[in-house]
Amino acid sequence: MNSRSAIGRIASIVAVFTPSVAWAHPGTGTAADFSHGFLHPLTGADHMLAMTAVGILAYQIGGRALWLVPLSFVLFMVAGGASGIAGADLPYVEFGIALSVVILGAAIAFGIAAPLLVIMAVIGIFAIFHGHAHGAEMPASASALGYALGFVSSTALLHMAGIGMGMLIGRIGTRHEPALVRAAGGLMTLAGLGVLGGVL
């Protein structure tokens, strides 16, 4: 599968989770619930870094990983979000989120080779922490469905941004592409350590 078809699949996923009704009456009802959910992943550097890293890692692996890796994150994140909305307790959520940035950044930086299913499973575990945080912080008056559609949509867009970053680096030059992608992963690892240390 080439990059265009993979991006097309991810765009289709975003379209499914972005109903036009969410924008029908901005600021009220479904639109407000969707907006709250959409903005939540964008309000923390840890969420944004991890979700972008998923896209970069998917690009780095290539092939089916271009859409399977982001899809696995989204699906497990929804499960985590449901548990958060339901009020289920999940220990070490903030630590798990920060650690996801460190581990995903390191995986990119060192070009770690592992079976695709293993990578999807690890990403899925981290996604549960991200999803739980989204769900637990849902406004009490919000519709769970509208809110979930919002954070799923913005997450998918961040994954696409990560894939786009990988492709942009690839266009700079094939010769330097691996080094540039790994440098990006290294910076993400440092940022993750900053989140763990409370600096970011």
N, C-alpha and C positions, 0 to 999 in steps of 0.2 A: 504494500500500500504506500503511495507517495504522500508527501506532506499536504498537498492540496486536498486530497480525499479525506485525510485524517482531520484536518481543520474543518472540513465540511461536516463531518460527523459531530464534532464538538459544537459547531455552530447550530446544528440541528437540535442538540441537547439543550442548548441555551434557549432556542426558540420555543421548545416544548415547555420549558419552565418559566417563560416570560409571557404570560397571557396579556393580550392587549387591554383587557378590562382593568388591569392594574393601573393603567394610566388614564382611565376614563375621567376620574374626578380627583385630581391631585390634592393630597392633603387630607382626604377623608376616606373612611371605610377601607375597602380593599387596597386602594392606592397607598394609604398611609401605612398599612400593615406590610405591604410589599416593600415600600421605601425603607421602613425600619430594618427589615431583614436584609435588603440590598446593601444598605450602608454599613451594617455591622462588621463584615469582614474587612471593610475599608478603613475602619477606625483604629485598627491596631497594626503596628509594624510587624508584629509576629505573625498574624494571620496573612498579611499581604506577602511577606517574604516566603512563608512556607508554601502558599498556593502558587506563587510565581515559580518557586523552585520545582514544584511538581511538573509544571509545564516544561521547564528547561531540562529536567531529568528525562521526561518523556521524549523530548526532541533528541537528547543525547543518545538514548537507547535506540530510538527509531523503530521502523516497522510497525507492528500492531500496538506497540507501547505508546505510540503517539496518541491513541484514543483510549486504550485500555487503562493506562495509568491514571489519567485524569478522571475517567469514569469510575474507577474503583474508589478514588478519593471522594467523589461526590456521593456515591452510594453509601459508603460507610459514614460519611459526614451526616447524611440524612438520618441514619440509625442513631448516631450520637445526638443529633438535634432532637429527635423524638424522645430520647431518654432525658435530655435536659428540660424539655417542655413538660414532661411528665413529673418532673421533680426528683428523679432518681439521683442518688449520690454517686459521684465518680471521683475518687481521690486523685490528687496530684494533676488536676486539669491544666493549671497554668504552667506547671513544670513540663508536662507532656507536650504542650504547645511550643514552649521555648525549645525543648529538646528536638522537636521535629525540624526546626530551622537549622539547628546544628547538624543533625544527622543527614538531612537532605542536602544541605550545602556541602558536607564532607563527601557524600556519595557522588555529587557532581564533580567536586574538586579532584577526587582520586580516581574518577572513572570506574567506580566499583562495578564489577561484572557479576551478576547473580541471575538465577532463573527469573523469568518475568513474573511467575506466580509468587515467588518470594518477595520481590519488589512490591507487587500489588498488595500483598498481605501486610508488609511493614507500613506502607503508605496508608492502608486502611486503618491500622491501629492508631496512627497519628490523627487520621481524619476523624475518628471517634471523639478525641479530645477537642478538636476544633468545633465539631458539630455540637457537642455537649455545651460548650461555652456559648455558642450562638443561642441554643434553645433555652438555657438557663437564664439568659438575659433578655428574653422576649418580654416586651411590655405586657402587663396583665390584661390590658384591654384589647390586645391584638389578636387577630385570627391566626391560628397556628399554620393553616395552609398558606395564606398570603405571605406571612412572615418567612416560612420555609422556602417558598418559591423565590423570595427576594434574595436570601443568602445563598441559595443554590445558584441562582443566575449570576451574581457577582463573583462567586467562586469559580464558576466555569469561565467567566471572562478573564479572571486572573490567570487561570491555566492557559488560556489562549494567548494572553500577553507573554507568558513564559515561553511558550512555543515560538511565538513571534520573535522574542529576543534571541532565541537560539538560531532561528532562521536568518535574522539580521546579522548575527555574528558570522554565520556561514557565508553570507554574501560578501563579507569583508575580505575573505580570502580563505580558501581551503587549507592552505599551508599553515595558517595560524589559528584556525578554528578550534582545534582541541585545547590549545593553551588558553585561549580567550574564554571558552566555556568553563574550563576548570578554574580560571581566575575568578569568574563570576561566582562559582560554587564556594571558593575560598572566602570571598567577601561575605557571602551569606552565612558561612560558618562563624566568622568573626562577629557578624551582627547577631546571630543566635546566642553566642556566648555573652554578648552585651545584654541581650534580653534576660538570660539566666542570671546575670550579675546585677540586674536592675538598672543598668546604664541606659538602655533604650526602652 
